[in-house]
Amino acid sequence: MKVLAGTSFKIAKHSFYAKGSLGVNNRSNGYSDEIRLGFETGSQVFKNNFLLLVRLNTIQSFFNGSLSAENSNGSIFANNVEVTNLGGEIIYFITKKWSASFGYSIPLSGKNIYKATALAGGIAYKL
């Protein structure tokens, strides 16, 4: 279950938005349940050609599972996974229909999960 809420606001005539999320991941088969929290804010800049976003997300374990916390392959499906990431994204609106994006995320902390910088990129078409 997850709850998401957001709002838009202005600072000195410049529009921003902010949203937050709170969720519980009820896992089964011996895995620990998790609480997931997130925050995101952003704004369009440079004549609305770019959208700049900043994100902070965390997953925290309840440590209530019965499986060993680690497994042989170190996957994200290990038990008692905890991670906090800080990231950002820039989206360039090429036309009204096409956009390109680049995202970057760094782990601030982590447990039982691979901790490294993540890069993402994409191209989108609006129908």
Phi, psi and omega in degrees: 000139182217139176242133181232132178222146180208168179206161172248155181203167179239143170233115180051052177068009178252129184275138177227169168224158175216144175215151179227155179222150177219126181213161175236127177261104180275100183268158183235185177058038175088000179272149180288142172291161184224151168253137182236127180235144179211152175218140178216141174220156181191171180201153174271140182224171179052065178059036179062022177275341181232143171244122179253130182234147172231135183229145171227121182229147176217146171237126180233134183276147172276351181054041182247016179271168181255350180278158173301146183290340183236154176230174188290333183256000175064030183284171177289356178267012174294161180276154177059040177287132175223137180204144172231124183240142172243130183209175179211166179211144173237130180241126179254124179272102183291311174223188177291339182255332186249142175214158177231146183226155174220129180236152182218135181218138178236140177282131174271329176201161178190153179217131180059034178208150177297127183250101179205162177298142177241136176242144178218150177212156180194166175232136182232148175236127180267123180285000000 
